[in-house]
Amino acid sequence: MKHPQLPSYLDQSETVRDRFARLKQRDVVLEVKDLGKVYKSTKGDVTALKGINFKTHRREFVCVLGPSGCGKSTLIRILAGLESHTSGDVLLDGKPVTGPGRDRGMVFQGYTLFPWLTVKKNVMFGLEMNGTSAFEAGREAELWLELVGLERFANAYPHELSGGMKQRVAIARALVNQPRILLMDEPFGALDAQSRARMQAHLLEIWRNIDITILFITHDLDEAIFLADRILVLKAHPGEVQELIEVPVPRPRHANQSTSPEFLATKARLEALIHPPEPEPDPDAEVKPHMIRFVNVADNVE
C-alpha cells in the first residue's frame, strides 16, 4: 500500500510511514503562508517568490532545492528576517517574523567568522552582545565547541582552521543562542567533496543530540536526500513550490545508502523536477546554419 502523502514512484515501508506520522504530530515551529517577494527595477517589477506555503515541525530537517534563480537564498533571508517580504506571512511559533532574532540561527556559505577573534571568542560574541557575562558566555562556548568537536581549538584563530572546521565554528556560534530553528544557506558549498561528506555527518550528529529544527538550502541532490526528512522543491521564474517530497531513506543515514533503491528513486524524481528532459527537436523544423566559423572548412571534426 502506498502512503498517500508520499510520491507515487516508490512504495514505503511501515517504518518510514510511522516516522512521518510521528513527525506530523509534533508542534509546528515555522509556518510560511502564501509568501511572495517582488523586486522593483527600472524595467518593471520582478517576482522572485510567489505563493510559497509550507510548515516545518519541531526537530524536522527540511532541505530546499531548486534550479539557479528560483529564490532559495531570498527565501532563507526572509525567514531569517534579513530581508522583507512583499506578501504573505512567516510565523515562528505562531508569531510573525519581522526582523532578525535570537530564535533563529543563521549559517552562510561563507564562514563569516571574525578573523581577529579566537574560536572561543567568536562563539561567545553573540552571547556577550546580548548581555551575557564573559564568564557565562565562555562556559557556554566551551560546551558548544565540545559538541562540534573543536574544544581543542578554542584558542586558535580562524586562519589556522580548515574550511570544514570554520563551518563547525559557525554552527556552534549559531547554536549557542539556543535558537528554535537553524537556517543554513548552502553552508558546505565551498568545501571539497571529502570535507563536505564529513560535515554532513557532523551536522546529522549535532541534530540528533539537540532540540533543533533545521532548514537547509542546497543545490546538491545527494546532499538533500542524505540530510533531509522532507525536500521542498522550488521552480524558477518566479520561485514557486513545485513539490514537497518526503524522503523514504531510513534513518540513521550512512554513506552506503546512496545506492539503495529508495535513494536512487528519490534522486530520479528530483532530477525529473529540477532538470526535466528537453523536448525532442522537430525534424521538419528549419535548421539555421552557423553564420560564423572560426576554423578551416577542411579541418572538420565530424
C-alpha positions as CSV (number, residue, x, y, z in Angstrom):
1,M,0.0,0.0,0.0
2,K,1.4,3.4,-0.9
3,H,1.5,6.2,1.6
4,P,-1.0,8.9,0.4
5,Q,1.4,11.8,1.3
6,L,4.5,10.3,-0.4
7,P,5.4,10.4,-4.1
8,S,3.8,7.6,-6.0
9,Y,7.0,6.5,-7.6
10,L,8.1,4.5,-4.5
11,D,6.5,2.1,-2.0
12,Q,7.2,3.0,1.6
13,S,8.0,0.6,4.4
14,E,5.9,0.7,7.6
15,T,8.9,2.1,9.5
16,V,9.1,5.1,7.1
17,R,5.4,5.7,7.2
18,D,5.5,5.7,11.0
19,R,8.4,8.1,11.1
20,F,6.4,10.7,9.1
21,A,3.3,10.1,11.1
22,R,5.2,10.9,14.3
23,L,6.8,13.9,12.7
24,K,3.5,15.5,11.8
25,Q,2.3,15.1,15.4
26,R,5.0,17.4,16.6
27,D,4.5,21.2,17.1
28,V,4.8,23.4,14.1
29,V,7.9,25.6,14.5
30,L,7.8,27.5,11.2
31,E,4.8,28.2,9.0
32,V,5.1,30.1,5.7
33,K,1.7,31.3,4.3
34,D,1.3,32.5,0.7
35,L,4.8,34.2,0.8
36,G,5.6,36.5,-2.1
37,K,8.6,38.7,-2.9
38,V,8.6,41.3,-5.7
39,Y,11.6,43.4,-6.5
40,K,11.3,46.8,-8.1
41,S,13.6,47.5,-11.1
42,T,13.9,50.1,-13.9
43,K,12.4,47.5,-16.3
44,G,9.4,46.9,-14.0
45,D,8.5,44.5,-11.2
46,V,10.4,41.2,-10.9
47,T,8.7,38.4,-8.9
48,A,11.2,36.4,-7.1
49,L,8.9,34.3,-4.9
50,K,5.2,33.6,-5.4
51,G,2.7,31.7,-3.2
52,I,5.1,29.8,-1.0
53,N,3.3,27.6,1.5
54,F,4.9,25.0,3.9
55,K,5.2,24.1,7.5
56,T,8.3,22.8,9.4
57,H,7.8,20.7,12.6
58,R,9.9,20.5,15.7
59,R,13.2,18.6,15.2
60,E,12.5,18.2,11.5
61,F,15.2,18.5,8.9
62,V,14.0,20.2,5.7
63,C,16.1,20.9,2.6
64,V,15.2,23.4,-0.1
65,L,16.2,22.6,-3.7
66,G,15.7,24.3,-7.0
67,P,17.4,25.5,-10.2
68,S,19.5,28.6,-10.2
69,G,17.4,31.7,-9.9
70,C,14.5,30.0,-8.1
71,G,14.8,32.3,-5.0
72,K,16.3,29.8,-2.5
73,S,18.6,32.3,-0.9
74,T,15.9,35.0,-1.0
75,L,13.6,32.7,0.9
76,I,16.0,31.9,3.7
77,R,17.0,35.5,4.1
78,I,13.3,36.4,4.5
79,L,12.9,33.6,7.1
80,A,16.0,34.9,8.9
81,G,14.5,38.4,9.0
82,L,17.3,39.8,6.9
83,E,15.0,40.7,4.0
84,S,11.4,41.8,3.9
85,H,8.7,40.0,2.0
86,T,6.1,41.7,-0.2
87,S,3.1,39.5,0.7
88,G,2.1,36.6,2.9
89,D,3.2,35.6,6.4
90,V,6.2,34.0,8.1
91,L,5.3,32.7,11.5
92,L,7.8,31.3,14.1
93,D,5.9,29.5,16.9
94,G,2.8,31.4,15.7
95,K,4.5,34.9,15.9
96,P,5.2,37.0,12.8
97,V,8.9,37.3,11.8
98,T,9.6,41.0,11.4
99,G,13.4,41.0,11.6
100,P,16.5,39.1,12.9
101,G,16.2,37.4,16.3
102,R,17.9,35.0,18.7
103,D,15.1,32.5,17.9
104,R,16.8,31.9,14.5
105,G,20.4,30.9,13.9
106,M,21.9,31.5,10.5
107,V,24.9,29.8,8.8
108,F,26.0,31.2,5.5
109,Q,28.2,29.6,2.7
110,G,31.0,32.0,3.7
111,Y,32.5,31.4,7.1
112,T,31.7,34.9,8.4
113,L,34.0,34.5,11.4
114,F,35.8,37.5,12.9
115,P,39.5,36.8,12.0
116,W,40.8,38.9,14.9
117,L,38.9,36.7,17.5
118,T,39.8,33.2,18.7
119,V,37.4,30.4,18.0
120,K,36.1,30.6,21.6
121,K,35.6,34.4,21.3
122,N,33.8,34.0,18.0
123,V,31.3,31.7,19.7
124,M,31.0,33.9,22.7
125,F,30.4,37.1,20.6
126,G,26.6,36.8,20.2
127,L,26.0,36.0,23.9
128,E,28.1,38.9,25.1
129,M,26.3,41.3,22.7
130,N,23.0,40.2,24.3
131,G,24.3,41.0,27.8
132,T,25.6,37.6,29.0
133,S,28.6,37.9,31.3
134,A,32.0,37.0,29.9
135,F,32.3,34.1,32.4
136,E,28.9,32.6,31.5
137,A,29.4,33.2,27.7
138,G,32.8,31.4,27.9
139,R,31.3,28.4,29.7
140,E,28.5,28.2,27.1
141,A,31.0,28.5,24.2
142,E,33.1,25.6,25.6
143,L,30.0,23.4,25.8
144,W,29.1,24.1,22.2
145,L,32.7,23.7,20.9
146,E,32.7,20.3,22.6
147,L,29.5,19.4,20.8
148,V,31.0,20.2,17.4
149,G,34.3,18.5,18.3
150,L,36.5,21.6,18.4
151,E,37.2,22.1,22.1
152,R,41.0,21.6,21.5
153,F,40.9,24.6,19.1
154,A,39.2,27.1,21.4
155,N,42.2,29.4,21.4
156,A,43.1,29.1,17.7
157,Y,42.3,31.8,15.2
158,P,40.1,31.2,12.1
159,H,43.1,31.3,9.7
160,E,44.6,28.3,11.5
161,L,41.5,26.1,10.7
162,S,40.4,24.2,7.7
163,G,37.2,25.1,5.8
164,G,35.2,22.4,7.5
165,M,36.4,23.4,10.9
166,K,35.5,27.0,10.3
167,Q,32.0,26.0,9.4
168,R,31.8,23.9,12.6
169,V,32.7,27.1,14.5
170,A,30.0,29.0,12.6
171,I,27.5,26.3,13.5
172,A,28.5,26.5,17.2
173,R,28.2,30.3,17.1
174,A,24.7,30.0,15.6
175,L,23.6,27.4,18.1
176,V,25.0,29.0,21.3
177,N,21.9,31.2,21.5
178,Q,19.8,28.1,21.5
179,P,17.5,29.1,18.6
180,R,14.3,27.4,17.7
181,I,15.4,26.9,14.1
182,L,18.8,26.8,12.4
183,L,18.8,28.3,8.9
184,M,21.7,27.2,6.6
185,D,22.3,28.7,3.2
186,E,24.5,26.2,1.2
187,P,26.9,26.0,4.1
188,F,29.1,23.3,2.6
189,G,29.1,24.6,-1.0
190,A,32.7,25.8,-0.8
191,L,34.1,22.6,0.7
192,D,35.9,19.8,-1.2
193,A,34.0,16.5,-1.6
194,Q,35.6,14.8,1.4
195,S,35.2,17.7,3.8
196,R,31.6,18.1,2.6
197,A,30.8,14.5,3.4
198,R,32.4,14.8,6.8
199,M,30.5,18.0,7.6
200,Q,27.2,16.3,6.5
201,A,27.9,13.5,9.0
202,H,28.8,16.1,11.7
203,L,25.6,18.0,11.1
204,L,23.4,15.0,11.5
205,E,25.2,14.0,14.7
206,I,24.6,17.5,16.1
207,W,21.0,17.5,15.0
208,R,20.4,14.1,16.7
209,N,21.8,15.4,20.0
210,I,20.0,18.7,20.5
211,D,16.5,20.0,20.2
212,I,16.8,22.0,16.9
213,T,14.8,22.3,13.7
214,I,16.9,22.7,10.5
215,L,16.1,24.3,7.2
216,F,18.9,23.8,4.8
217,I,19.4,25.3,1.3
218,T,21.4,23.3,-1.2
219,H,21.8,22.7,-4.9
220,D,23.2,19.2,-4.4
221,L,20.6,16.4,-4.8
222,D,22.6,13.8,-3.0
223,E,23.2,16.1,-0.1
224,A,19.5,16.9,0.2
225,I,18.5,13.2,0.2
226,F,21.2,12.3,2.7
227,L,20.2,15.0,5.2
228,A,16.5,15.7,4.9
229,D,13.3,14.4,6.3
230,R,11.5,16.3,3.6
231,I,12.7,18.2,0.5
232,L,10.9,21.4,-0.7
233,V,11.5,21.7,-4.5
234,L,11.1,25.2,-6.0
235,K,10.7,26.0,-9.6
236,A,12.2,29.2,-11.1
237,H,10.8,32.5,-12.6
238,P,9.1,33.0,-10.3
239,G,10.0,30.8,-7.4
240,E,7.0,28.6,-6.5
241,V,6.6,25.3,-4.7
242,Q,6.8,22.5,-7.2
243,E,6.7,19.6,-4.9
244,L,7.3,18.7,-1.2
245,I,8.9,15.2,-1.1
246,E,9.1,13.0,2.0
247,V,12.5,11.3,1.8
248,P,11.9,7.5,2.2
249,V,15.6,6.6,3.0
250,P,15.6,5.2,6.6
251,R,17.4,6.8,9.4
252,P,20.1,6.7,10.7
253,R,21.7,7.7,7.4
254,H,25.0,6.3,6.2
255,A,27.1,6.7,3.1
256,N,26.3,3.3,1.5
257,Q,22.6,4.2,1.3
258,S,23.4,6.2,-1.8
259,T,23.0,3.1,-3.9
260,S,19.8,1.9,-2.2
261,P,16.5,1.7,-4.3
262,E,15.0,4.4,-2.0
263,F,17.8,6.8,-2.5
264,L,18.1,6.3,-6.3
265,A,14.3,6.6,-6.8
266,T,14.2,9.8,-4.9
267,K,17.1,11.2,-6.8
268,A,15.5,10.3,-10.1
269,R,12.3,12.1,-9.0
270,L,14.3,15.2,-8.1
271,E,16.2,15.1,-11.4
272,A,12.9,15.0,-13.3
273,L,11.6,18.0,-11.3
274,I,14.7,20.2,-11.5
275,H,16.2,19.1,-14.9
276,P,13.2,18.0,-16.9
277,P,14.0,16.4,-20.3
278,E,14.1,18.8,-23.2
279,P,11.5,18.2,-25.9
280,E,12.6,16.2,-29.0
281,P,13.6,18.5,-31.9
282,D,11.1,18.8,-34.7
283,P,12.7,17.0,-37.7
284,D,10.7,19.2,-40.1
285,A,11.8,22.4,-38.5
286,E,14.2,24.6,-40.4
287,V,17.8,24.3,-39.2
288,K,19.6,27.7,-39.3
289,P,23.2,27.5,-40.4
290,H,26.0,28.8,-38.2
291,M,26.8,32.3,-39.5
292,I,30.4,32.5,-38.2
293,R,33.1,29.9,-38.4
294,F,36.5,30.1,-36.8
295,V,38.1,27.0,-38.3
296,N,39.0,26.0,-41.8
297,V,36.2,24.1,-43.5
298,A,38.6,21.4,-44.5
299,D,39.5,20.8,-40.8
300,N,36.2,19.3,-39.8
301,V,35.9,17.1,-36.7
302,E,32.8,15.2,-37.9
